[in-house]
């Protein structure tokens, strides 16, 4: 259960901080980054490829288990009708989505249940903000190393994402959701031959920026070797 829940706010300002920075595959591990691309509000979208901020939701203080439920709807009207107090409706990946945080949400009659992740690890008594993004990365694109003051979770619709942390690497793909604990340094690489399309949640401490670039840990480029 989540209390002190407020409405969803679409991002209208650029000053939301750096969320994810991608570099093209033509840049090797020894070369300086080029073609830097940061996450931007979806209103600034000019093409498919990129990381786009869809919405932010102030979820307040968390009590009890928290699940992230993703349901797809044929129309926005149906998604809006099914939305509860902890839900956010977004358009992404060619569909209308109801993204719900809190208890295990029931599936609406007009919805298609895509996935449900959790319980997510949260700290009792802490106030949280959810930031939702759509990430479309071409094979070989790599994120800069970063951390979050809360968990990151992503659902992959197409393509594959190789995630490297100090504990090694894992791959997210359709049917394999990924949840990264708070404070873990990470580097993500779009691998395989198909465009990686995903929905991303950062559920973070409301008093802190959602993302911080990490400089004390350096990847071993395990994902680049595995491409």
Beta strands, then each sheet from edge to edge (+ up, - down):
strand 1: 8-9
strand 2: 21-23
strand 3: 37-38
strand 4: 40-41
strand 5: 50-61
strand 6: 66-73
strand 7: 87-92
strand 8: 95-102
strand 9: 111-120
strand 10: 127-137
strand 11: 142-143
strand 12: 146-147
strand 13: 150-158
strand 14: 160-165
strand 15: 168-173
strand 16: 178-180
strand 17: 187-191
strand 18: 196-205
strand 19: 212-213
sheet 1: 1+ 5- 4-
sheet 2: 1+ 5- 10+ 18- 13+ 16-
sheet 3: 3+ 2- 11+
sheet 4: 7+ 8- 6+ 9-
sheet 5: 12+ 19-
sheet 6: 15+ 14- 17+
end
